[in-house]
Amino acid sequence: MRLRKAHAEFLALQRVVRVATAAGAGTPHTVPVCHVLDGNRIYFASADDAKKVVNLRANARVALVADDYTEAWSGLRGVMVVGEARLITQGPRFRRVRRLLYAKYPQYEPEAAIEEGESVVVEIEPKRVFAWGKADAFNPTDNLNPRDATDLLDLQRIGVPSAAAEYYLGDLVLEGVLVPAFTPT
């Protein structure tokens, strides 16, 4: 799946994303990481023995989120990427991503050098992308999360109870959203 231009630009501008992995038994683990985008892939580096890397060796499914928080909740926005991780331990791609990380984060090299044999580069291939935030125009999710028309100044959204599920079948992802009942106000 290709990242939309707006999602890729948002992710590229963020200094930190939070990465969620799960151990083989399903125990979740979430940590902040410094990342870069290269093409349609998201990369970060880590120590070879870090918990997130151990988890990815057992279960390559990964999620990451970047968001802008503000006390004015009408300005909240973010992007979550669900994907498959690949561990790169050496070679030209390892060195290319290391250069990109060092360029984006100058403190990286002197503080936490990324070395072949001691570190890994994690490549995330997006499989599904979720985005939220203030839109200037019609948004297809208005049906699931409608605007509050009684708030004429800010057009807040109305929370709607719902449940979402995904089923992975090879490269195919089936996704459904259940909204149990709609009660007009």
Backbone as JSON Lines, residues from 0, in Angstrom:
{"i":0,"aa":"M","n":[0.83,-1.17,0.0],"ca":[0.0,0.0,0.0],"c":[0.88,1.24,0.0]}
{"i":1,"aa":"R","n":[0.51,2.22,-0.81],"ca":[1.25,3.48,-0.87],"c":[0.68,4.47,0.14]}
{"i":2,"aa":"L","n":[1.56,5.18,0.81],"ca":[1.13,6.25,1.7],"c":[0.62,7.41,0.87]}
{"i":3,"aa":"R","n":[-0.49,8.01,1.29],"ca":[-0.94,9.24,0.64],"c":[0.1,10.32,0.89]}
{"i":4,"aa":"K","n":[0.19,11.25,-0.04],"ca":[1.19,12.32,0.06],"c":[1.05,13.08,1.38]}
{"i":5,"aa":"A","n":[-0.18,13.43,1.77],"ca":[-0.39,14.18,3.01],"c":[0.06,13.38,4.22]}
{"i":6,"aa":"H","n":[-0.18,12.06,4.22],"ca":[0.23,11.21,5.35],"c":[1.75,11.11,5.41]}
{"i":7,"aa":"A","n":[2.38,10.92,4.25],"ca":[3.84,10.82,4.2],"c":[4.49,12.12,4.66]}
{"i":8,"aa":"E","n":[3.95,13.26,4.22],"ca":[4.5,14.55,4.65],"c":[4.34,14.75,6.15]}
{"i":9,"aa":"F","n":[3.19,14.38,6.69],"ca":[2.97,14.5,8.13],"c":[3.97,13.64,8.9]}
{"i":10,"aa":"L","n":[4.13,12.38,8.48],"ca":[5.07,11.48,9.16],"c":[6.51,11.99,9.05]}
{"i":11,"aa":"A","n":[6.88,12.49,7.87],"ca":[8.25,12.95,7.66],"c":[8.59,14.14,8.56]}
{"i":12,"aa":"L","n":[7.61,14.99,8.84],"ca":[7.86,16.17,9.67],"c":[7.96,15.85,11.16]}
{"i":13,"aa":"Q","n":[7.41,14.74,11.58],"ca":[7.42,14.38,13.0],"c":[8.83,14.0,13.44]}
{"i":14,"aa":"R","n":[9.18,14.4,14.65],"ca":[10.5,14.06,15.18],"c":[10.51,12.67,15.82]}
{"i":15,"aa":"V","n":[9.36,12.24,16.33],"ca":[9.27,10.96,17.02],"c":[7.94,10.3,16.66]}
{"i":16,"aa":"V","n":[7.97,8.98,16.51],"ca":[6.74,8.19,16.38],"c":[6.77,7.15,17.48]}
{"i":17,"aa":"R","n":[5.61,6.63,17.84],"ca":[5.54,5.55,18.82],"c":[5.31,4.26,18.07]}
{"i":18,"aa":"V","n":[6.13,3.27,18.38],"ca":[6.07,1.97,17.7],"c":[5.54,0.92,18.67]}
{"i":19,"aa":"A","n":[4.56,0.16,18.2],"ca":[3.98,-0.92,19.0],"c":[4.32,-2.25,18.36]}
{"i":20,"aa":"T","n":[4.87,-3.15,19.18],"ca":[5.16,-4.52,18.75],"c":[4.49,-5.45,19.76]}
{"i":21,"aa":"A","n":[4.49,-6.74,19.44],"ca":[3.94,-7.72,20.38],"c":[4.84,-8.94,20.38]}
{"i":22,"aa":"A","n":[5.07,-9.46,21.56],"ca":[5.85,-10.69,21.7],"c":[5.07,-11.85,21.08]}
{"i":23,"aa":"G","n":[5.71,-12.97,20.91],"ca":[5.05,-14.14,20.34],"c":[3.78,-14.51,21.08]}
{"i":24,"aa":"A","n":[3.74,-14.29,22.4],"ca":[2.56,-14.61,23.21],"c":[1.52,-13.49,23.17]}
{"i":25,"aa":"G","n":[1.85,-12.38,22.48],"ca":[0.88,-11.29,22.35],"c":[1.05,-10.15,23.32]}
{"i":26,"aa":"T","n":[2.06,-10.18,24.17],"ca":[2.28,-9.1,25.13],"c":[2.7,-7.84,24.38]}
{"i":27,"aa":"P","n":[1.95,-6.72,24.53],"ca":[2.29,-5.51,23.79],"c":[3.49,-4.78,24.37]}
{"i":28,"aa":"H","n":[4.16,-4.02,23.51],"ca":[5.32,-3.22,23.9],"c":[5.31,-1.98,23.0]}
{"i":29,"aa":"T","n":[5.28,-0.79,23.61],"ca":[5.23,0.45,22.84],"c":[6.35,1.37,23.29]}
{"i":30,"aa":"V","n":[7.09,1.91,22.31],"ca":[8.21,2.81,22.62],"c":[8.3,3.91,21.57]}
{"i":31,"aa":"P","n":[8.83,5.08,21.96],"ca":[9.08,6.13,20.98],"c":[10.38,5.83,20.22]}
{"i":32,"aa":"V","n":[10.4,6.15,18.94],"ca":[11.6,5.98,18.13],"c":[11.77,7.18,17.21]}
{"i":33,"aa":"C","n":[13.01,7.42,16.81],"ca":[13.33,8.43,15.79],"c":[13.31,7.71,14.45]}
{"i":34,"aa":"H","n":[12.65,8.29,13.47],"ca":[12.37,7.58,12.22],"c":[12.69,8.46,11.02]}
{"i":35,"aa":"V","n":[12.73,7.82,9.86],"ca":[12.82,8.52,8.57],"c":[11.93,7.79,7.58]}
{"i":36,"aa":"L","n":[11.52,8.52,6.56],"ca":[10.81,7.92,5.44],"c":[11.75,7.89,4.26]}
{"i":37,"aa":"D","n":[11.69,6.81,3.5],"ca":[12.45,6.7,2.26],"c":[11.57,5.95,1.29]}
{"i":38,"aa":"G","n":[11.1,6.66,0.28],"ca":[10.12,6.06,-0.61],"c":[8.83,5.83,0.15]}
{"i":39,"aa":"N","n":[8.3,4.64,0.06],"ca":[7.04,4.31,0.74],"c":[7.28,3.49,2.01]}
{"i":40,"aa":"R","n":[8.48,3.54,2.54],"ca":[8.82,2.76,3.72],"c":[9.2,3.7,4.87]}
{"i":41,"aa":"I","n":[8.96,3.23,6.08],"ca":[9.32,3.96,7.29],"c":[10.43,3.16,7.96]}
{"i":42,"aa":"Y","n":[11.48,3.85,8.41],"ca":[12.63,3.19,8.99],"c":[12.97,3.78,10.35]}
{"i":43,"aa":"F","n":[13.5,2.93,11.23],"ca":[14.14,3.37,12.46],"c":[15.21,2.37,12.8]}
{"i":44,"aa":"A","n":[16.12,2.75,13.68],"ca":[17.21,1.86,14.07],"c":[17.07,1.52,15.55]}
{"i":45,"aa":"S","n":[17.69,0.41,15.93],"ca":[17.63,-0.03,17.32],"c":[18.8,-0.95,17.61]}
{"i":46,"aa":"A","n":[19.07,-1.12,18.89],"ca":[20.05,-2.13,19.29],"c":[19.52,-3.5,18.91]}
{"i":47,"aa":"D","n":[20.42,-4.38,18.54],"ca":[20.05,-5.72,18.08],"c":[19.3,-6.54,19.12]}
{"i":48,"aa":"D","n":[19.54,-6.25,20.41],"ca":[18.91,-7.02,21.48],"c":[17.76,-6.29,22.17]}
{"i":49,"aa":"A","n":[17.31,-5.17,21.61],"ca":[16.21,-4.4,22.22],"c":[14.91,-5.22,22.18]}
{"i":50,"aa":"K","n":[14.03,-4.97,23.14],"ca":[12.77,-5.71,23.24],"c":[11.95,-5.62,21.96]}
{"i":51,"aa":"K","n":[11.88,-4.44,21.34],"ca":[11.09,-4.3,20.12],"c":[11.65,-5.17,19.0]}
{"i":52,"aa":"V","n":[12.96,-5.3,18.93],"ca":[13.59,-6.14,17.9],"c":[13.33,-7.62,18.2]}
{"i":53,"aa":"V","n":[13.47,-8.0,19.46],"ca":[13.16,-9.39,19.86],"c":[11.71,-9.71,19.48]}
{"i":54,"aa":"N","n":[10.79,-8.78,19.78],"ca":[9.38,-8.99,19.42],"c":[9.2,-9.12,17.92]}
{"i":55,"aa":"L","n":[9.86,-8.27,17.14],"ca":[9.7,-8.31,15.69],"c":[10.25,-9.59,15.08]}
{"i":56,"aa":"R","n":[11.24,-10.18,15.72],"ca":[11.74,-11.47,15.24],"c":[10.69,-12.57,15.43]}
{"i":57,"aa":"A","n":[9.87,-12.43,16.47],"ca":[8.82,-13.42,16.75],"c":[7.53,-13.11,16.02]}
{"i":58,"aa":"N","n":[7.28,-11.83,15.75],"ca":[6.02,-11.39,15.17],"c":[6.28,-10.11,14.39]}
{"i":59,"aa":"A","n":[6.28,-10.18,13.07],"ca":[6.66,-9.05,12.22],"c":[5.59,-7.97,12.1]}
{"i":60,"aa":"R","n":[4.4,-8.21,12.65],"ca":[3.37,-7.17,12.59],"c":[3.72,-6.04,13.54]}
{"i":61,"aa":"V","n":[3.52,-4.82,13.06],"ca":[3.92,-3.64,13.81],"c":[2.92,-2.52,13.53]}
{"i":62,"aa":"A","n":[2.8,-1.62,14.5],"ca":[2.0,-0.41,14.29],"c":[2.82,0.77,14.79]}
{"i":63,"aa":"L","n":[2.63,1.91,14.15],"ca":[3.27,3.13,14.63],"c":[2.27,4.25,14.53]}
{"i":64,"aa":"V","n":[2.44,5.24,15.4],"ca":[1.55,6.39,15.4],"c":[2.36,7.66,15.6]}
{"i":65,"aa":"A","n":[1.95,8.69,14.86],"ca":[2.47,10.05,15.05],"c":[1.26,10.95,15.2]}
{"i":66,"aa":"D","n":[1.35,11.88,16.13],"ca":[0.2,12.75,16.33],"c":[0.64,14.12,16.81]}
{"i":67,"aa":"D","n":[-0.23,15.09,16.56],"ca":[-0.07,16.43,17.11],"c":[-1.15,16.61,18.16]}
{"i":68,"aa":"Y","n":[-0.73,16.86,19.38],"ca":[-1.69,17.08,20.45],"c":[-1.81,18.57,20.71]}
{"i":69,"aa":"T","n":[-3.03,18.99,21.01],"ca":[-3.29,20.36,21.4],"c":[-4.44,20.35,22.4]}
{"i":70,"aa":"E","n":[-4.44,21.32,23.3],"ca":[-5.54,21.4,24.26],"c":[-6.85,21.74,23.56]}
{"i":71,"aa":"A","n":[-6.78,22.37,22.41],"ca":[-7.98,22.61,21.59],"c":[-8.2,21.36,20.76]}
{"i":72,"aa":"W","n":[-9.03,20.47,21.24],"ca":[-9.16,19.16,20.64],"c":[-9.64,19.19,19.2]}
{"i":73,"aa":"S","n":[-10.2,20.29,18.76],"ca":[-10.61,20.38,17.37],"c":[-9.38,20.39,16.45]}
{"i":74,"aa":"G","n":[-8.19,20.63,17.0],"ca":[-6.98,20.64,16.21],"c":[-6.16,19.36,16.28]}
{"i":75,"aa":"L","n":[-6.67,18.34,16.97],"ca":[-5.95,17.07,17.06],"c":[-5.81,16.46,15.67]}
{"i":76,"aa":"R","n":[-4.67,15.84,15.41],"ca":[-4.49,15.14,14.14],"c":[-3.4,14.1,14.3]}
{"i":77,"aa":"G","n":[-3.45,13.1,13.47],"ca":[-2.45,12.05,13.55],"c":[-2.58,11.04,12.44]}
{"i":78,"aa":"V","n":[-1.58,10.16,12.39],"ca":[-1.54,9.08,11.41],"c":[-1.06,7.82,12.13]}
{"i":79,"aa":"M","n":[-1.76,6.71,11.91],"ca":[-1.33,5.42,12.41],"c":[-1.1,4.5,11.22]}
{"i":80,"aa":"V","n":[0.03,3.83,11.22],"ca":[0.39,2.89,10.16],"c":[0.48,1.49,10.76]}
{"i":81,"aa":"V","n":[-0.22,0.55,10.17],"ca":[-0.12,-0.86,10.54],"c":[0.62,-1.53,9.39]}
{"i":82,"aa":"G","n":[1.63,-2.32,9.72],"ca":[2.4,-2.92,8.64],"c":[3.19,-4.13,9.05]}
{"i":83,"aa":"E","n":[4.07,-4.51,8.15],"ca":[4.98,-5.64,8.35],"c":[6.4,-5.1,8.46]}
{"i":84,"aa":"A","n":[7.16,-5.61,9.41],"ca":[8.53,-5.16,9.63],"c":[9.52,-6.14,9.03]}
{"i":85,"aa":"R","n":[10.62,-5.59,8.56],"ca":[11.75,-6.37,8.06],"c":[12.99,-5.85,8.76]}
{"i":86,"aa":"L","n":[13.82,-6.73,9.28],"ca":[15.04,-6.33,9.99],"c":[16.22,-6.37,9.03]}
{"i":87,"aa":"I","n":[16.96,-5.26,8.98],"ca":[18.13,-5.15,8.1],"c":[19.34,-5.03,9.0]}
{"i":88,"aa":"T","n":[20.27,-5.97,8.9],"ca":[21.41,-6.0,9.82],"c":[22.71,-5.46,9.22]}
{"i":89,"aa":"Q","n":[22.78,-5.37,7.9],"ca":[24.01,-4.89,7.27],"c":[23.75,-4.6,5.8]}
{"i":90,"aa":"G","n":[24.76,-4.04,5.14],"ca":[24.67,-3.85,3.71],"c":[24.32,-2.44,3.29]}
{"i":91,"aa":"P","n":[24.18,-2.23,1.96],"ca":[23.94,-0.89,1.42],"c":[22.68,-0.21,1.96]}
{"i":92,"aa":"R","n":[21.59,-0.95,2.09],"ca":[20.35,-0.33,2.59],"c":[20.52,0.08,4.05]}
{"i":93,"aa":"F","n":[21.18,-0.74,4.87],"ca":[21.48,-0.39,6.25],"c":[22.23,0.94,6.31]}
{"i":94,"aa":"R","n":[23.29,1.04,5.49],"ca":[24.13,2.25,5.5],"c":[23.37,3.46,4.96]}
{"i":95,"aa":"R","n":[22.5,3.26,3.95],"ca":[21.7,4.37,3.41],"c":[20.75,4.92,4.49]}
{"i":96,"aa":"V","n":[20.04,4.04,5.17],"ca":[19.1,4.48,6.2],"c":[19.87,5.13,7.36]}
{"i":97,"aa":"R","n":[21.01,4.59,7.71],"ca":[21.83,5.2,8.77],"c":[22.19,6.64,8.39]}
{"i":98,"aa":"R","n":[22.59,6.87,7.12],"ca":[22.91,8.23,6.67],"c":[21.68,9.14,6.78]}
{"i":99,"aa":"L","n":[20.5,8.62,6.4],"ca":[19.27,9.42,6.49],"c":[18.94,9.76,7.94]}
{"i":100,"aa":"L","n":[19.1,8.79,8.84],"ca":[18.84,9.06,10.26],"c":[19.83,10.08,10.82]}
{"i":101,"aa":"Y","n":[21.11,9.94,10.47],"ca":[22.11,10.89,10.94],"c":[21.84,12.29,10.39]}
{"i":102,"aa":"A","n":[21.33,12.39,9.17],"ca":[21.02,13.71,8.59],"c":[19.83,14.36,9.29]}
{"i":103,"aa":"K","n":[18.81,13.57,9.62],"ca":[17.62,14.12,10.28],"c":[17.88,14.39,11.76]}
{"i":104,"aa":"Y","n":[18.69,13.57,12.4],"ca":[18.97,13.68,13.83],"c":[20.49,13.77,14.03]}
{"i":105,"aa":"P","n":[21.08,14.98,13.95],"ca":[22.54,15.11,14.06],"c":[23.12,14.55,15.36]}
{"i":106,"aa":"Q","n":[22.32,14.52,16.42],"ca":[22.81,14.01,17.7],"c":[22.91,12.48,17.72]}
{"i":107,"aa":"Y","n":[22.31,11.82,16.74],"ca":[22.27,10.36,16.73],"c":[23.67,9.75,16.73]}
{"i":108,"aa":"E","n":[24.52,10.17,15.79],"ca":[25.84,9.54,15.64],"c":[26.7,9.65,16.89]}
{"i":109,"aa":"P","n":[26.85,10.84,17.49],"ca":[27.7,10.89,18.69],"c":[27.07,10.28,19.94]}
{"i":110,"aa":"E","n":[25.74,10.24,20.01],"ca":[25.06,9.77,21.22],"c":[24.66,8.29,21.18]}
{"i":111,"aa":"A","n":[24.31,7.8,20.01],"ca":[23.81,6.41,19.89],"c":[24.12,5.89,18.49]}
{"i":112,"aa":"A","n":[25.4,5.72,18.21],"ca":[25.83,5.32,16.87],"c":[25.15,4.03,16.43]}
{"i":113,"aa":"I","n":[24.84,3.96,15.15],"ca":[24.18,2.8,14.55],"c":[25.27,2.01,13.82]}
{"i":114,"aa":"E","n":[25.62,0.85,14.37],"ca":[26.72,0.06,13.83],"c":[26.24,-1.29,13.31]}
{"i":115,"aa":"E","n":[26.75,-1.67,12.14],"ca":[26.45,-3.01,11.63],"c":[26.99,-4.03,12.61]}
{"i":116,"aa":"G","n":[26.21,-5.06,12.89],"ca":[26.61,-6.09,13.84],"c":[26.11,-5.84,15.25]}
{"i":117,"aa":"E","n":[25.85,-4.57,15.6],"ca":[25.35,-4.23,16.93],"c":[23.93,-3.67,16.87]}
{"i":118,"aa":"S","n":[23.57,-3.11,15.73],"ca":[22.27,-2.46,15.57],"c":[21.52,-3.11,14.41]}
{"i":119,"aa":"V","n":[20.24,-2.86,14.35],"ca":[19.44,-3.25,13.2],"c":[18.67,-2.03,12.72]}
{"i":120,"aa":"V","n":[18.38,-2.01,11.45],"ca":[17.48,-1.03,10.88],"c":[16.17,-1.77,10.65]}
{"i":121,"aa":"V","n":[15.08,-1.18,11.12],"ca":[13.76,-1.78,10.95],"c":[13.06,-1.05,9.81]}
{"i":122,"aa":"E","n":[12.64,-1.82,8.83],"ca":[11.9,-1.29,7.68],"c":[10.43,-1.67,7.85]}
{"i":123,"aa":"I","n":[9.55,-0.68,7.79],"ca":[8.12,-0.96,7.92],"c":[7.45,-0.73,6.57]}
{"i":124,"aa":"E","n":[6.8,-1.77,6.09],"ca":[6.01,-1.69,4.87],"c":[4.55,-1.47,5.28]}
{"i":125,"aa":"P","n":[3.97,-0.31,4.95],"ca":[2.58,-0.05,5.34],"c":[1.61,-1.03,4.69]}
{"i":126,"aa":"K","n":[0.69,-1.55,5.49],"ca":[-0.39,-2.4,4.99],"c":[-1.73,-1.7,5.14]}
{"i":127,"aa":"R","n":[-1.84,-0.84,6.16],"ca":[-3.08,-0.11,6.42],"c":[-2.71,1.21,7.1]}
{"i":128,"aa":"V","n":[-3.4,2.28,6.73],"ca":[-3.14,3.59,7.3],"c":[-4.46,4.18,7.8]}
{"i":129,"aa":"F","n":[-4.41,4.71,9.01],"ca":[-5.55,5.4,9.6],"c":[-5.1,6.83,9.88]}
{"i":130,"aa":"A","n":[-5.93,7.79,9.56],"ca":[-5.58,9.18,9.84],"c":[-6.78,9.86,10.46]}
{"i":131,"aa":"W","n":[-6.53,10.85,11.29],"ca":[-7.61,11.61,11.91],"c":[-7.15,13.05,12.03]}
{"i":132,"aa":"G","n":[-8.11,13.92,12.18],"ca":[-7.81,15.32,12.39],"c":[-8.77,16.22,11.66]}
{"i":133,"aa":"K","n":[-8.54,17.47,11.82],"ca":[-9.41,18.48,11.25],"c":[-9.27,18.49,9.73]}
{"i":134,"aa":"A","n":[-10.4,18.4,9.06],"ca":[-10.41,18.45,7.6],"c":[-11.06,19.75,7.16]}
{"i":135,"aa":"D","n":[-10.59,20.29,6.06],"ca":[-11.15,21.54,5.56],"c":[-12.37,21.3,4.69]}
{"i":136,"aa":"A","n":[-12.62,20.08,4.31],"ca":[-13.73,19.79,3.39],"c":[-14.42,18.51,3.84]}
{"i":137,"aa":"F","n":[-15.25,17.97,2.97],"ca":[-15.97,16.73,3.26],"c":[-14.99,15.62,3.57]}
{"i":138,"aa":"N","n":[-15.33,14.83,4.57],"ca":[-14.51,13.69,4.95],"c":[-15.42,12.47,4.92]}
{"i":139,"aa":"P","n":[-15.03,11.39,4.24],"ca":[-15.89,10.2,4.18],"c":[-16.25,9.62,5.54]}
{"i":140,"aa":"T","n":[-15.43,9.88,6.56],"ca":[-15.75,9.34,7.88],"c":[-16.82,10.16,8.59]}
{"i":141,"aa":"D","n":[-17.32,11.23,7.95],"ca":[-18.4,12.0,8.56],"c":[-19.61,11.13,8.87]}
{"i":142,"aa":"N","n":[-19.79,10.04,8.13],"ca":[-20.9,9.13,8.39],"c":[-20.71,8.36,9.7]}
{"i":143,"aa":"L","n":[-19.46,8.09,10.06],"ca":[-19.18,7.34,11.28],"c":[-18.93,8.26,12.48]}
{"i":144,"aa":"N","n":[-18.45,9.44,12.23],"ca":[-18.1,10.4,13.29],"c":[-18.59,11.77,12.84]}
{"i":145,"aa":"P","n":[-19.91,12.01,12.91],"ca":[-20.48,13.22,12.31],"c":[-20.1,14.5,13.04]}
{"i":146,"aa":"R","n":[-20.2,15.6,12.32],"ca":[-19.97,16.92,12.9],"c":[-21.18,17.32,13.74]}
{"i":147,"aa":"D","n":[-20.92,18.06,14.81],"ca":[-21.99,18.57,15.66],"c":[-22.45,19.91,15.1]}
{"i":148,"aa":"A","n":[-23.57,19.91,14.41],"ca":[-24.05,21.11,13.74],"c":[-24.53,22.17,14.73]}
{"i":149,"aa":"T","n":[-24.73,21.81,16.0],"ca":[-25.16,22.81,16.99],"c":[-24.0,23.71,17.42]}
{"i":150,"aa":"D","n":[-22.77,23.29,17.14],"ca":[-21.59,24.09,17.47],"c":[-21.19,24.86,16.21]}
{"i":151,"aa":"L","n":[-21.8,26.0,15.97],"ca":[-21.62,26.73,14.72],"c":[-20.23,27.31,14.55]}
{"i":152,"aa":"L","n":[-19.5,27.53,15.63],"ca":[-18.19,28.15,15.5],"c":[-17.07,27.17,15.18]}
{"i":153,"aa":"D","n":[-17.13,25.98,15.75],"ca":[-15.99,25.08,15.62],"c":[-16.32,23.77,14.92]}
{"i":154,"aa":"L","n":[-17.59,23.44,14.81],"ca":[-18.02,22.19,14.17],"c":[-17.3,20.98,14.75]}
{"i":155,"aa":"Q","n":[-17.46,20.76,16.04],"ca":[-16.89,19.6,16.73],"c":[-17.5,18.31,16.18]}
{"i":156,"aa":"R","n":[-16.83,17.22,16.4],"ca":[-17.34,15.92,15.99],"c":[-18.07,15.27,17.17]}
{"i":157,"aa":"I","n":[-19.04,14.45,16.85],"ca":[-19.82,13.73,17.85],"c":[-19.26,12.31,17.95]}
{"i":158,"aa":"G","n":[-18.92,11.88,19.15],"ca":[-18.45,10.52,19.34],"c":[-19.57,9.53,19.11]}
{"i":159,"aa":"V","n":[-19.28,8.44,18.41],"ca":[-20.27,7.42,18.1],"c":[-19.69,6.07,18.55]}
{"i":160,"aa":"P","n":[-20.39,5.33,19.42],"ca":[-19.89,3.99,19.8],"c":[-19.78,3.11,18.56]}
{"i":161,"aa":"S","n":[-18.66,2.44,18.44],"ca":[-18.45,1.56,17.29],"c":[-17.36,0.56,17.62]}
{"i":162,"aa":"A","n":[-17.21,-0.41,16.75],"ca":[-16.15,-1.42,16.87],"c":[-15.58,-1.66,15.49]}
{"i":163,"aa":"A","n":[-14.28,-1.86,15.43],"ca":[-13.61,-2.13,14.15],"c":[-12.86,-3.45,14.26]}
{"i":164,"aa":"A","n":[-12.76,-4.15,13.14],"ca":[-12.03,-5.42,13.1],"c":[-11.32,-5.53,11.75]}
{"i":165,"aa":"E","n":[-10.19,-6.21,11.77],"ca":[-9.44,-6.49,10.54],"c":[-9.14,-7.97,10.48]}
{"i":166,"aa":"Y","n":[-9.12,-8.5,9.26],"ca":[-8.75,-9.88,9.04],"c":[-7.71,-9.91,7.92]}
{"i":167,"aa":"Y","n":[-6.55,-10.47,8.19],"ca":[-5.47,-10.54,7.22],"c":[-5.48,-11.91,6.55]}
{"i":168,"aa":"L","n":[-5.51,-11.9,5.24],"ca":[-5.45,-13.12,4.44],"c":[-4.4,-12.89,3.37]}
{"i":169,"aa":"G","n":[-3.14,-13.22,3.69],"ca":[-2.04,-12.92,2.78],"c":[-1.91,-11.41,2.64]}
{"i":170,"aa":"D","n":[-1.91,-10.9,1.4],"ca":[-1.82,-9.47,1.16],"c":[-3.18,-8.78,1.22]}
{"i":171,"aa":"L","n":[-4.24,-9.55,1.37],"ca":[-5.58,-9.0,1.42],"c":[-5.95,-8.66,2.86]}
{"i":172,"aa":"V","n":[-6.52,-7.47,3.05],"ca":[-6.98,-7.04,4.37],"c":[-8.46,-6.75,4.26]}
{"i":173,"aa":"L","n":[-9.26,-7.47,5.05],"ca":[-10.68,-7.21,5.13],"c":[-10.93,-6.41,6.41]}
{"i":174,"aa":"E","n":[-11.62,-5.3,6.27],"ca":[-11.85,-4.44,7.42],"c":[-13.33,-4.12,7.52]}
{"i":175,"aa":"G","n":[-13.82,-4.1,8.73],"ca":[-15.21,-3.76,8.95],"c":[-15.37,-2.86,10.15]}
{"i":176,"aa":"V","n":[-16.38,-2.01,10.1],"ca":[-16.72,-1.14,11.22],"c":[-18.18,-1.37,11.53]}
{"i":177,"aa":"L","n":[-18.47,-1.62,12.79],"ca":[-19.84,-1.85,13.23],"c":[-20.27,-0.66,14.07]}
{"i":178,"aa":"V","n":[-21.36,-0.03,13.66],"ca":[-21.99,1.04,14.43],"c":[-23.32,0.47,14.86]}
{"i":179,"aa":"P","n":[-23.44,0.05,16.14],"ca":[-24.62,-0.69,16.59],"c":[-25.95,0.03,16.39]}
{"i":180,"aa":"A","n":[-26.0,1.32,16.67],"ca":[-27.26,2.04,16.54],"c":[-26.98,3.51,16.38]}
{"i":181,"aa":"F","n":[-27.78,4.16,15.6],"ca":[-27.66,5.61,15.45],"c":[-28.9,6.24,16.03]}
{"i":182,"aa":"T","n":[-28.73,7.13,16.98],"ca":[-29.85,7.82,17.61],"c":[-29.72,9.29,17.31]}
{"i":183,"aa":"P","n":[-30.59,9.84,16.49],"ca":[-30.51,11.27,16.2],"c":[-30.78,12.09,17.47]}
{"i":184,"aa":"T","n":[-30.1,13.22,17.59],"ca":[-30.29,14.09,18.77],"c":[-31.21,15.24,18.43]}
